[in-house]
Amino acid sequence: MTDNRPAIALHVIERGLIEIPATRCLVFNAQNALRWPEDFGGETRYVQDFRPAYLSLHNQRCSVSPAPEGSDFDLTLVFAGRHRRQNETWIAEALARTKTGGTVLVAGLKTDGMASLKKRVSAIHDLAGAQAKFHGMAFWLQRPAEVAGLVEALSHPNGLVEGRFETGPGMFSADAVDPGSQLLAQHLPDDIGGSVADFGAGWGYLSAELANRARVTSLDLYEASHAALEAAKVNLGGAGNAELGFFWHDLLSEPVSRQYDVIVMNPPFHQGRATEPGIGSAFVNTALGALKKGGKLFLVANRGLPYEGDLQAGSSACGELAVDGRYKVLWATK
C-alpha cells in the first residue's frame, strides 16, 4: 500500500499554506527520506523507532535516531500512525522540541483516525490550518511560548500491565498481556535451559516468564521496536541469574550471529492493517536457522496461520503442544 503521508505534508508546504524555514526540521515516523522542494536547504533530522524503517533511512544517509534528540526546530513533521496515544505523544514531543513560533505539521490517513486526532488537538489548542488531500488529512499549529500544559495534555507516559510490566503507547499488547503469549508461556516445558532467545520479544513478557528458570544460562531478546526493547530492559531488571542480551534488530533483514538451544516467539503477521503470513514464516525460518543441532523452537500463532509447512521443512520433528479457540502452540526440533 502506498504511503500517502509524505505527499499530504508536502502538498501543504508546496501550496504555501505554511512557511518553509530554510534551517532545521525534525520528522517523526517517516519511512523514507523526504523529497523537499528544491529551494529547501535546511537540515533534516528523523526520529524512527521501528528498526526496518530506521535502517531504510540510515541507508539513505539520513540523520536518524530511534528517539528524539535536539530542540529549537523551526518545523516538525509528525506522520501519524494507527495508535491514538502514540500519535498524541509524538505531537507532544514535537511541540516540546519546536522553537516558539515554529510549526508542527501532522499528516496521516483518514483510515488511521486523523479526523478524531485533529478534533482532540484542536480542543486543546487552536489550529493554524487544516487540509484534506490524497485520502488523508494534514493539520498544523504554531508552538506557543508556554507549552508545558499542552505537552502534558497530549503526553501518554508508560504505564504498568498487571502492576509489574512497563509498557508504552504504540507497543504491541500495551494494555494487557497478549492471550497468545500467555498460552505459550503456560505450555513451555519445565526443562527449558541453556542459551535461550525470544524473537520479537516486545516489552518482554515471555522473557520475564523464562528469566527465573534455573536452567536458563543466557537469555537474548530480539525486538524491532526500540521503545519496547527499552521497556523490556526495565521489566527484566534483576530477574533471575541468566545473562541477558538486548538486541534492537530486524529479524527479516539482519542476520542472527548466535546459535541457541531454545527459541520462543509470538511472531508478527501484519503489515499495517493487512494480514501477511509471510512475515511469520520468515520469523520461523530465521529461528530454525539460529538453533543449534537438536535445539528447540516454541511458538504461538493464530490457528489459521499455516506455519506447519515451514516447521516440517526446516526441522527434524515438529508438532502441536496446545490449542484453544484462537491460538495454537507449536514446537519443532532442529
C-alpha positions as CSV (number, residue, x, y, z in Angstrom):
1,M,0.0,0.0,0.0
2,T,1.3,3.4,-1.0
3,D,2.2,5.7,1.9
4,N,0.5,9.0,1.1
5,R,1.5,10.8,4.3
6,P,4.6,12.5,2.8
7,A,2.6,13.6,-0.2
8,I,-0.1,15.1,2.1
9,A,2.5,17.0,4.1
10,L,4.5,18.2,1.1
11,H,1.2,19.3,-0.6
12,V,0.6,21.7,2.3
13,I,4.2,23.0,2.0
14,E,4.3,23.3,-1.8
15,R,1.0,25.3,-1.8
16,G,2.5,27.8,0.6
17,L,0.0,27.1,3.3
18,I,2.9,27.1,5.8
19,E,6.2,28.8,5.5
20,I,9.2,26.6,4.8
21,P,12.1,27.5,7.1
22,A,15.5,27.1,5.5
23,T,17.1,26.0,8.7
24,R,16.2,23.0,10.9
25,C,13.4,20.4,10.6
26,L,12.5,17.3,12.7
27,V,10.5,14.4,11.3
28,F,8.7,11.8,13.3
29,N,7.8,8.3,11.9
30,A,9.0,8.7,8.2
31,Q,9.6,5.5,6.3
32,N,11.9,7.2,3.7
33,A,13.8,10.4,3.2
34,L,11.5,13.3,2.3
35,R,11.8,14.9,-1.2
36,W,11.8,18.5,-0.1
37,P,11.2,21.3,-2.6
38,E,14.3,22.4,-4.4
39,D,14.6,25.7,-2.5
40,F,14.7,23.9,0.9
41,G,18.3,24.0,2.0
42,G,17.9,23.2,5.7
43,E,18.9,20.4,8.0
44,T,16.5,17.5,8.5
45,R,16.6,15.0,11.3
46,Y,14.5,11.9,11.6
47,V,13.1,10.0,14.5
48,Q,12.2,6.4,13.8
49,D,11.7,3.7,16.5
50,F,11.0,0.8,14.1
51,R,14.2,-0.9,13.1
52,P,13.3,-1.7,9.4
53,A,12.3,1.9,8.7
54,Y,15.3,3.2,10.7
55,L,17.6,1.1,8.6
56,S,15.9,2.4,5.4
57,L,16.6,6.0,6.5
58,H,20.1,5.2,7.6
59,N,20.9,3.6,4.2
60,Q,19.6,6.7,2.5
61,R,22.2,8.6,4.6
62,C,19.7,10.4,6.7
63,S,20.4,11.8,10.1
64,V,18.2,9.4,12.1
65,S,17.8,8.3,15.7
66,P,15.4,5.9,17.4
67,A,14.3,8.5,20.0
68,P,14.0,12.3,19.6
69,E,17.1,14.4,20.0
70,G,17.7,18.1,19.9
71,S,15.5,21.2,20.3
72,D,14.5,24.6,18.8
73,F,13.5,23.1,15.4
74,D,11.7,25.5,13.1
75,L,9.4,22.9,11.6
76,T,8.5,19.5,13.0
77,L,6.5,16.9,10.9
78,V,4.6,14.1,12.5
79,F,3.4,11.2,10.3
80,A,0.6,9.8,12.3
81,G,0.1,6.0,12.6
82,R,-2.7,3.7,13.8
83,H,-2.3,4.2,17.5
84,R,-4.0,7.3,19.0
85,R,-1.9,7.5,22.2
86,Q,1.3,7.2,20.2
87,N,0.2,9.9,17.8
88,E,-0.6,12.3,20.6
89,T,2.7,11.5,22.4
90,W,4.6,12.3,19.1
91,I,2.7,15.6,18.8
92,A,3.6,16.5,22.4
93,E,7.2,15.6,21.8
94,A,7.2,17.6,18.6
95,L,5.8,20.7,20.4
96,A,8.4,20.4,23.1
97,R,11.2,20.3,20.6
98,T,10.0,23.1,18.2
99,K,11.0,26.6,18.9
100,T,8.5,29.2,19.9
101,G,6.5,30.3,16.9
102,G,7.7,27.3,14.9
103,T,5.2,25.0,13.1
104,V,4.2,21.4,14.0
105,L,2.6,19.8,10.9
106,V,0.7,16.5,11.4
107,A,-0.2,14.3,8.3
108,G,-2.0,11.0,8.2
109,L,-4.6,8.8,6.6
110,K,-8.3,9.0,7.2
111,T,-8.4,5.3,8.0
112,D,-6.0,5.9,10.9
113,G,-8.3,8.3,12.7
114,M,-7.0,11.6,11.5
115,A,-10.4,13.3,12.0
116,S,-10.5,12.3,15.7
117,L,-6.9,13.3,16.2
118,K,-7.5,16.7,14.7
119,K,-10.6,17.1,16.9
120,R,-8.6,16.1,20.0
121,V,-5.7,18.5,19.3
122,S,-7.9,21.4,18.3
123,A,-9.9,21.1,21.5
124,I,-6.7,21.8,23.5
125,H,-5.1,24.4,21.2
126,D,-6.2,26.4,18.2
127,L,-5.0,25.0,14.9
128,A,-3.3,27.3,12.3
129,G,-4.9,25.3,9.5
130,A,-6.0,22.0,8.0
131,Q,-6.1,20.4,4.6
132,A,-7.7,17.2,3.3
133,K,-5.8,15.5,0.4
134,F,-4.8,12.1,-1.0
135,H,-7.3,10.1,1.2
136,G,-5.8,11.7,4.2
137,M,-5.5,15.0,6.1
138,A,-3.0,17.4,7.4
139,F,-3.3,19.9,10.2
140,W,-0.8,22.3,11.7
141,L,-0.3,24.5,14.7
142,Q,2.1,27.1,15.9
143,R,4.2,26.4,19.0
144,P,3.2,28.8,21.8
145,A,5.6,30.4,24.2
146,E,4.1,28.5,27.1
147,V,3.9,24.8,26.0
148,A,4.1,22.8,29.3
149,G,0.3,22.4,29.7
150,L,-0.2,21.4,26.1
151,V,2.6,18.9,26.2
152,E,1.2,17.4,29.4
153,A,-2.3,17.1,28.0
154,L,-1.1,15.2,24.9
155,S,1.5,13.0,26.5
156,H,0.9,9.4,27.5
157,P,3.7,8.2,29.8
158,N,4.5,4.5,30.1
159,G,2.1,2.5,32.3
160,L,2.0,-0.9,34.0
161,V,0.4,-4.1,33.0
162,E,-0.5,-6.4,35.8
163,G,1.2,-4.0,38.2
164,R,4.7,-5.0,37.1
165,F,5.3,-4.8,33.4
166,E,6.1,-1.4,31.9
167,T,4.6,-0.7,28.5
168,G,4.1,2.4,26.4
169,P,2.0,3.9,23.6
170,G,2.1,2.0,20.3
171,M,3.7,-1.1,21.7
172,F,2.1,-4.5,20.9
173,S,-0.3,-5.5,23.6
174,A,0.3,-2.3,25.6
175,D,-2.8,-2.6,27.8
176,A,-2.7,-6.3,28.7
177,V,-0.7,-9.5,28.3
178,D,-1.4,-10.9,24.9
179,P,-3.5,-14.1,25.3
180,G,-1.5,-15.9,22.7
181,S,1.8,-15.2,24.6
182,Q,0.1,-16.3,27.8
183,L,-1.0,-19.6,26.2
184,L,2.6,-20.2,25.0
185,A,4.0,-19.4,28.5
186,Q,1.6,-21.8,30.1
187,H,2.8,-24.7,27.9
188,L,6.6,-24.2,27.8
189,P,8.3,-27.3,29.1
190,D,9.8,-27.0,32.6
191,D,13.2,-28.3,31.5
192,I,14.0,-25.4,29.2
193,G,17.6,-24.4,29.7
194,G,20.9,-23.3,28.2
195,S,21.1,-20.4,25.8
196,V,17.6,-19.1,25.1
197,A,16.3,-16.4,22.7
198,D,13.0,-14.5,22.5
199,F,12.3,-13.4,18.9
200,G,10.0,-10.4,18.6
201,A,10.3,-10.0,22.4
202,G,8.1,-6.8,22.6
203,W,8.2,-5.5,26.2
204,G,9.5,-8.8,27.5
205,Y,6.5,-10.8,28.8
206,L,7.8,-14.2,27.5
207,S,11.3,-13.4,28.5
208,A,10.2,-12.5,32.0
209,E,8.5,-15.9,32.3
210,L,11.8,-17.6,31.4
211,A,14.3,-15.5,33.2
212,N,13.8,-17.1,36.6
213,R,14.2,-20.6,35.4
214,A,17.3,-22.2,37.0
215,R,18.5,-24.0,33.9
216,V,18.4,-20.9,31.6
217,T,22.0,-19.6,31.5
218,S,21.6,-16.8,28.9
219,L,18.5,-15.1,27.5
220,D,18.7,-12.8,24.5
221,L,15.8,-10.6,23.4
222,Y,15.4,-9.5,19.8
223,E,12.9,-6.7,19.1
224,A,12.3,-4.2,16.2
225,S,10.7,-1.5,18.4
226,H,13.4,0.4,20.2
227,A,10.9,1.7,22.8
228,A,9.5,-1.8,23.5
229,L,13.1,-3.1,24.0
230,E,13.8,-0.3,26.4
231,A,10.7,-1.2,28.4
232,A,11.9,-4.9,28.3
233,K,15.2,-3.8,29.9
234,V,13.2,-2.3,32.8
235,N,10.8,-5.3,33.0
236,L,13.7,-7.8,33.2
237,G,15.8,-5.8,35.6
238,G,17.0,-8.1,38.4
239,A,15.2,-11.1,37.0
240,G,16.9,-14.4,37.6
241,N,20.6,-15.2,37.2
242,A,20.7,-15.7,33.4
243,E,23.0,-13.5,31.4
244,L,20.7,-11.1,29.5
245,G,21.2,-9.6,26.0
246,F,19.0,-7.0,24.3
247,F,19.2,-6.6,20.5
248,W,17.4,-3.8,18.6
249,H,17.1,-6.0,15.5
250,D,15.2,-6.6,12.3
251,L,14.8,-10.3,12.1
252,L,13.7,-10.1,8.5
253,S,16.8,-8.4,7.1
254,E,19.6,-8.6,9.7
255,P,21.3,-11.9,10.3
256,V,21.4,-13.5,13.7
257,S,25.0,-14.3,14.6
258,R,24.4,-16.5,17.6
259,Q,23.1,-20.1,18.0
260,Y,20.6,-21.1,20.6
261,D,19.4,-24.2,22.5
262,V,15.9,-22.8,22.7
263,I,14.0,-20.0,20.8
264,V,10.5,-18.9,21.8
265,M,8.3,-16.4,19.9
266,N,5.0,-15.0,19.1
267,P,5.8,-13.9,15.6
268,P,4.1,-10.9,14.0
269,F,1.9,-11.4,10.9
270,H,0.6,-7.9,10.0
271,Q,1.9,-5.2,7.7
272,G,-0.2,-2.2,8.7
273,R,-3.7,-3.4,8.7
274,A,-3.2,-6.3,6.2
275,T,-2.5,-9.9,7.3
276,E,0.8,-11.0,6.0
277,P,1.5,-14.7,7.0
278,G,4.8,-14.4,5.1
279,I,6.2,-12.3,7.9
280,G,5.6,-15.0,10.4
281,S,7.0,-17.6,8.0
282,A,10.2,-15.6,7.7
283,F,10.4,-15.4,11.5
284,V,10.1,-19.2,11.7
285,N,12.8,-19.8,9.1
286,T,15.1,-17.3,10.8
287,A,14.6,-19.1,14.1
288,L,15.2,-22.5,12.7
289,G,18.4,-21.2,11.2
290,A,19.5,-19.8,14.6
291,L,19.1,-23.1,16.5
292,K,21.8,-25.5,17.4
293,K,21.6,-29.0,16.2
294,G,18.9,-30.6,18.5
295,G,17.7,-27.1,19.6
296,K,14.0,-26.5,20.1
297,L,11.6,-23.8,18.8
298,F,8.4,-23.0,20.6
299,L,5.9,-20.5,19.1
300,V,2.3,-19.4,19.3
301,A,0.2,-18.4,16.3
302,N,-3.4,-17.8,15.3
303,R,-5.0,-21.1,14.4
304,G,-5.5,-20.2,10.8
305,L,-1.8,-19.3,10.1
306,P,0.0,-22.0,8.1
307,Y,3.3,-22.4,9.8
308,E,3.3,-26.2,10.0
309,G,4.8,-26.5,6.5
310,D,7.8,-24.2,7.4
311,L,8.4,-26.2,10.5
312,Q,8.2,-29.6,8.7
313,A,10.6,-28.3,6.0
314,G,13.2,-26.9,8.4
315,S,13.2,-29.3,11.4
316,S,13.8,-33.0,12.2
317,A,10.5,-33.2,14.1
318,C,7.6,-30.9,14.9
319,G,4.1,-30.9,16.3
320,E,1.4,-29.1,18.3
321,L,1.6,-28.6,22.1
322,A,-1.8,-26.9,22.7
323,V,-4.7,-25.3,21.0
324,D,-7.7,-23.2,22.1
325,G,-10.4,-21.3,20.3
326,R,-8.0,-18.7,18.8
327,Y,-4.4,-19.9,19.1
328,K,-2.1,-22.9,18.7
329,V,1.2,-23.6,20.3
330,L,3.7,-25.3,18.0
331,W,7.1,-26.9,18.6
332,A,10.0,-28.0,16.4
333,T,13.4,-29.7,16.9
334,K,16.3,-28.8,14.7
